[in-house]
Amino acid sequence: MIIKKNAIVLLAIAVITGCTTGKVGCHWEPLQWASPGAPPAIWHDKDFLAAQQAGSTCDWSRVVGFAETLIERYPNEGVAHFLLGNAYLEQLQYENALPPLRRATGLDPGSVQPWFELGLAATSVSNSEESVTAFRKAAELNPSQPVIWKRLAEGLRIQNKNGEAIEAYRHALDITPNDAELWFELGRVMNQMGWTDGVIQALQRSLSINPDGKHPTTRILLGHALIQQGKNHEAESVFRQGIRIEPQNAELWVYLGATLFNQGKREEAIKACRRSTDLNHAGAAVWYLLAAVYQDNGMEEETNEALKQLKRLDPEAAKQFEAMQQEASPAQAP
């Protein structure tokens, strides 16, 4: 069904609205397309209607065929190029999706969907510059969609424009303030900038919305920020909450050990650190953390054992750790 309202044409078409760059399944919803004046002939073309029908069943190869025919017939109609780009994108053929989506944005620069999907395709081929440009334009055209701001923030982070990324996340949170994942992402980028107050506020908000969330990084980052502010008792509570949810998470046990050492609870700290090594999946990251914690607390034998395990699992990381040890050691007199 095609409806004309205030010079905006609404039609049913398959569009990606999910939060991942990969295929998110067939999602059929109305598409807003800026089409000034009377709807062009393409809206009533039998191949256009057939393309919509094929898309409604996720038959993307047929959509490609219909779209190519429509482009030959209507080379200057942006929606025909969008149909082709969208079908390629749904099939994860990102390089093929880019040219028709670029053409669609050039022909109909006032339509949101081609800009958004151009951003998705560009992201998937690691073209962060084009993706950020596309998502900025999509956000300008439709600032009420949090997924656009989230995608823009992700692209800005790839470009190390963390300050702008924070603003984009805040725009998304103004629209959906109870999105725990968005608060987590905001906290994570603030952590990269060393804004401990912001990290604590964002991650506490994330956990208040979803206290049972099985995302250990949330509690690890929150606990680490609290440790940096000398709030070891609060950090201990955060790590213990995480362990109650995921008792097999070795990193949480190491961080718990670290904050217990900071509070002078040496025996409890050693038990927590040893617990991390009892877990079958204790990997290089865990041994690196253990080596650092043991070294900070003057436990030479334990540090050397952790370093031995680290060398076995990740020789390069072990070299980095040893280099840091040498830099931290006072210079020897000749």
Buried (B, 14 or more C-beta within 10 A) or exposed (E): EEEEEEEBBBBBBBBBEEEEBEBEEBEBEEBBBBBEEEBBEBBEBEBBBBBBBBBBEBBBEBBBBBBBBBBEBBEEBBBBBBBBBBBBBBBEBBEBBBBBBBBBBEBBEBBBBBBBBBBBBBBBBEBBEBBBBBBBBBBEBBEEBBBBBBBBBBBBBBEEBBEBBBBBBEBBBEBBEEBBBBBBBBBBBBBEEEBBEBBBBBBBBBBEBBEEBEBBBBBBBBBBBBBBEEBBEBBBBBBBBBBEBBEEBBBBBBBBBBBBBBEEBEEBBBBBBEBBBEBEEBBBBBBBBBBBBBBEBEBEEBBEBBBEBBBEBBEEBBEEBBEEBEEEEEEEEE
